[in-house]
Amino acid sequence: MTWSDQFRSRSMSAAQALEAVRSGDRVWIQSGCGTPSMLVDALVARAAGLRDVEIIHMKTLGNADYTKPEYAGHFRHRGLFLGENVREAVAAGRADYTPIFLSEIEGLFESGQLPLDVVLMQVSPPDAHGFVSLGTTVDCTLTAARFAKVVIAEVNERMPRTLGDTFIHVSHITALVETSHQLLELHPEPFTDLHLRVARNVASLIPDGATLQTGIGGIPDAVMACLEDKHDLGIHTEMCSDGVIELMESGVINGERKSLHKGKAVAAFVLGSQRLFDFIHENASFEFRSISYTNDPFVVAQNDRMVAINSALQVDLTGQVCADSLGTRPFSGFGGQVDFIRGAARSRGGVPIIALLSTAQRGVVSRIVPVLEPGAGVVTSRADVHYVVTEHGVAYLHGKTLRERAQALIAIAEPRFQQELEDFAVGAHYLERKAAAAFA
């Protein structure tokens, strides 16, 4: 039987394909812009006939109706990185959160610690040899598909065909659902002047020839806008956004000085718009890999001048970074922050950065805090932190004492909160009053 015969024999409707899911199954869903929304809807439509199905994924886009109260007992979500569509369910106790480094997720499948029954994914049409591409989102899905019992693919003719380790043959897919629809897009809010102030401070730490890891949001987008005068930058990251397009087209990002995968932008997935999907389609400048590779700190460290730019919700005066929770309430996840902070720290000429606005809630509260909020999780330990950057400057903490850390962090805090931070630091014996006088 040829691959095209296999394709035809395995093609069916979404409803027919989802009949493969049984009560008690664990179902992996591809994340981000690759979220197979048609298959997810078909799964939810089967709720009445299913019990105790566990749905596992990272940040997906679109609806996550399976987390609604009415589906309790039918579905339960296990989040490895939380998006907006599942946070309320986790906070209410209807869904679960697993703190884990992204680089270690695939190891759970491979070891059998977290066996998978079904994978739902979205792919490109097959090439002349029967291989489909996971397109926008390799993430952990390619590995998940290799270890799951059943693989169901939404074959979308609008999914870009990306290069690298993105391919799976149709013979390894249980059911194929042919579709043609716009992919889910992520359009972050435009960055502000405040984001730009932080970004300029971050950009001052980025040398020519650096290899970058960035996330998504106001600060990372603003950083990209501040790099037009840099030369020969590279990309090694878990994700890319629209911000790379102009820098690659202008030649600022060309990978010419990379020490690993020279000339290639290495990523596990993209989060962005149709413009980005068009840009990555059959673009040989990109090499997509699984997250277990892109985020492996030992791989990251092989990139000379590796600059890791990550964010935080709070940083305390000793340098502990909370990035995944608001107090006891899970907000996002560990993501790749520690993977890249540690990788960059071990890179020759590497620059590990935590970048954040100095305040939250429109300036009402400081993000530089005396102590983390009760219940807040420490994502990056104070021993791992090197640079902390706000709109007020740069604090270098690595190898510093608690006294030196407190001084440096108070100096980059919002001035309105510096006295309060100083008073705490003195009371905690981080600072002596005479040492703190510089902030008065």
N, C-alpha and C positions, 0 to 999 in steps of 0.2 A: 504494500500500500504506500503510495507517494504521500508526501507531506500535505499536498493539496487535497488528497482524498481524506486524510485524517482531519484536516481543517473542516471540510464539508460535513463529515460524519459527526463532528463534535460541536457544530454550530447549532445554537438553540436560543430560545427566548430567555430573558433574565429570570422569569418565573420558573421555567423548566430547570435552569441551571441551579437555582437556589434550593431546589428539592433535595440536593445532596447534603444540605445541612441537617443534622440530627440533634435532638435534645442532648444536652451535656457536652456538645462540641465546643472547642475553642477556635475562634475565627479571627484571623489576622486581616486588617484592612490597610491597604497602602495609604500613605498620608499625603498631606499638602495638596498641591495642584493636581496630583495624580489620584486623588480620592475618587474611587469608582462609584459615583453617586447613583447611577442606575442600579447597580448591584446592591448597594446599601438599601435603597428604597424597596427592592424586591425582597431583601432579607427581613426588613421590618414588616412587610406585608404578610409574612409567614408567621408572625408572632403567636397567633392563636394556637398554632400546632406545635409550638416549641416550648421547652422548659430548660432553664439553667444553661443557656448558651452564653459563654463568655466571649466578649468582643474586645480585642486588644489592638492597640495602635498608638502611634505618636500623634502629633497635631494634625488633625484632618480639617478640611474646609467643608462648608455646607452644613446641612442639618445633621444632628446626631439624635434622631428621634428615639432611638433605642434606650436613651438615658431618661426618658420621660417617666413619671411615676406610674402611668398606666401599663408600662411594660415590665414592671418589677415582677420577678419570678420567671419571666420569659428570657430577658436579657440582663446581663450585668457587664458593665464596662471596666476594663483594667487599663488605666492610662499610664503610658511610659513617658509621655510629655503632654501636658494639658493645653488644649486650645480653648478659645472662648466658648465653644459649643458644648463643652463637658464640665466646665468648672463648677457650675451650680450643682450639678448632680453629685460631684465628688464632695462638695461642701455639705450637701444634705445627707451624705452617707449612702446614696443609691449607687455610687460607683467608687472605684478604688484608684489609688495613685501609688505607683511604684517608683521610688527614688532610685535612679540608676544612671550611670554614664552611658551615653549613646553608643560608645565604642564596645560596650559589653552586652548589648541586647542580643545580637545574633548568636553569641555564645550560649545563651539560654536555650535557643532552638537546637543548636548543634549538640549540646550535652544531654539533651532530653529533660533538663530541669523544667522547661516550659514547652512541652510538645504541642504541635499545632495540628488541628484536624483539617481546617479549610483556610485557604488564602483567597481574598478578593482583591483583584488588581486591575489596572487599566493600562493598556499597551497600544503600540502602533500596529498598523497592518503588517503582515509578514513580508519579508523580502523574497527574492527569487529562490532562496534556499530554505524557506520556512521558519526563519527566525523573526520574532517580534522584539521590539525594544520597549523597555519600561519608561522611556521618554524622560519626562520631567523629574521622575522620582524613582531612583534606584533604592534609596534609603536602606532599610533592612529587608525589603520585600523580595529581592532576588534570592537571598538566603532562605527566607521564609518559604518561598515556593519550592526550594530544593528539599525541604524537610517535611512539608505538609503532605497529608494523605490525598487531599483534593485541592486542585488549583482551578479557580474560575477567573477568566479574564474578560474584561470588557474591551473589545477591539475597536478603538475609536480612530477613524480615519483622520481626525484632527490632532491626534497625539503626535508630537514631533518625534522624529527618529534620532536618538542621540547615540553618541559613540563612546566606546570604552567597554567596561564590563556591565553592559545593560541588556544583554540578549538572553532569550530563552526560546527553545524550539517548540513549535506547536505540539509535537509529540509528547511533551512534558506537561501539557495543559489538559485538564479534564474536560472543561466546558468553555466554549467561546461564544460570546454574545457580541454581535456586530452592531456598532452604533456610529453615529456621526453627530457630534454636538460640541459646543464650545466647552473648553476645559474651565474648571473653577479657577478664578484669578484672585490674587491678593494685591490690593491697592492700599499701601500704608498711607497715613495722613502725611501731608507735606511737612518737611522739617521746618522748625522755627529758627529765629535768630539765636535763641538760647541754645538749641541743638548745635547751631553753627559755631558758637563760641566754644563749646566742648570739643567739637570736631577739629577746630583749628589747633587746639592744644594737643589732641591726639595726632594730628598730621605732623606736628613738629617732631614727633618721636619716630616717624617712618622714614627710613633712609632710602635712597635710590637703590634699586635692585632687591627690595624687600619682597617677600612672599606674604600675602595677606589672608587672614581668616576674619570674616565679619559676619554679623547676623543681619537681622532686619529690624527696621524701626527708624525713628528720627535721627538718632546719633549715627548709626552705621551709614544711613543714606547721606547724611551731611558730611561724613568723613569722605565718602566717595567724591563729593562735590569739591573737596579741598585738595584733591590730589593731581590736579591738572598740570602742575609744574614739576611732578615727579617723573622719574625715568625708569624704564625697564622693570616695572613691577610684575609680580606673578600672583597666582591664586592657588591656594590649597586650603579648602574649606569644606564644611559639611553642606553649606547652602550658598547659593548666589541669588541676588535680586536684580532688578532692572538697572541698578546703579553701575553694573560692570559694562553695560553695552557701550556707552560713549567712551569710556576709558579704553576699552579694547579697540574700538573703531579708530580712535585717535593715536593708538600705539603706546599710550602710557602703560597699559597692561599688555605685555607681550611675552612674558615668561622667559626672556632671553638670558636672564642671569640666575634662573632657578638652578639649584643643585640637585633637584629630584623632579623628574618629568619635565625636563627643559622644554619650554615653548607651549606647555599644556596648562590649561586652567582645570584643576582637579576639584571635583565636587561630588556630593552624593545626591543632591536634589536642588531644584530651584523653586523659589517662591516669588511670583511676580505676575506680569501681565502677558497678554497675547504677543506683545512686541518681543518679550523675552523668549517665549516659546518659538516664535519664528526665528529668532537669532540663534538659538541652540540647535535647530533642526539641521542634521547632517553637517554640523560645524566641527571640523577637525581640530579646532583650537581647544575644544573641550574634551576631557576624559572623565567620564562618570564612573564612580566606583561605589561599592557598598560602604556604609558608615563604619563597619568594623575595620576598614582600611583607611578611609580618609581621616578618621578620628583617633586612630591608634597613636598614642603619644610618641612611641618609638619611630613611627613613620613621620609624624609631624616634625620631630626633632631633626630629621635628615634634611629639612629645608633650611639652608643658611638664611640668616636675617629674617626668621619667621616672626611676623607680627600678628599676635592674636588679640582681637578687640572684642571684649565681652561686656555685658551690662550687669547691673545689680539693682536690687530694690532697696537694700540698706547696706551700709558698711559701718561697723562699730569702730571705736577709737583704737582698738588693738589690731584692726585690719581684717576681721572676720567678715566674709561676704555672704549675705543672704540674697539668693537670686530666684528661688523657686516657691516661696510662700509669703503670705501676709499673716504674720503670727502663726497660728496653728492651721490656717486655711491654705491648702495647696493652690498655687497660682499657675505655675508652668511646669518646670522640671529642671533636672540637672543639665539636660542638653549636652552640648559639647564643651561647655565652659572649662571644666577641669581638664578634659582631654587636651585642649589646645593651650591652656595656660601652662600645663606641665610640659607639653611638647615644645612650646616656644621658649620656656625657661632653659631647656636643654639644647636648643638650637644654637649654632655658632652665630653670635651677634643677634640673638632673638630678643624680642620685646613683648612680654606678656602684659596686657593692659586690661584694667577694669575701668570702664567709662560710664559715667552717670551724671544726670542733672543733680545739682546739690540739694534741690528741694522737690517735694511732691505736693499734690493737691493744690496746685496753683500757688505755690510758695508758702503754704501754711505750715508744712512740716519739713524738717531737715531729713535728708537721706543719710547724712553723716550723723551717727547717733552715738550716745554714750554706751549703750548696750543694745543688742538686737532685741526686737519685740519678743515677749515671752512666747515660746513655741516656734519661733522662726527657725528655719533650718539653715545650717552652715553648708553652703555649696562649695565654696573655695576657702580653704583654711588660711589662717593668717600666715602660716609658714610658706604657703604657695604664692601669696600675693607679692607682686613687684610694683607695678605702676598703678596708681589710682588717679583718675583724671576727672575733673569737673570743669564747669565754665570758669572757675576761679583759679585754675592752675593744675599743676602736676605734683603729686606726692609719690616719692619713691620709698617703699617700705622694706624691701628685702634686706635681711641682715640687720635691721634696725631694732633698737630696744623699744619697750612699751612707751617710754618717755619720748623717744624720737618719733615714734609712730603717731602718738597723740598730737605732738607739735605739728607734724607735717599734715595730718588730716584736718586739724582745726584750721590751718592756714588756707585750705581749699574748700572749706565749708562756707555756706551762705553767711556773710558777715553778721546778719541779725541773730544768728544762733551761736556765734562763736563764744560769747560770754557764758552761755549756758553750758556749752561743751567744756570750756575751760574750768568752770566751777566743778563739774563732775570729775574732770581729770585730776584736779587738785585733791578733791575728796577721796578719790580712789588711789591716791599716791602715785599716779602716773607722772604728774608734774608737781613741782614745788611752785609756790605762789610767785617767787621771783622769776622762775623760768617761764611762767605763764604770762607775765606782764607784757611780753611782746605782742600779745594778741589784744591787749586792752585798747 
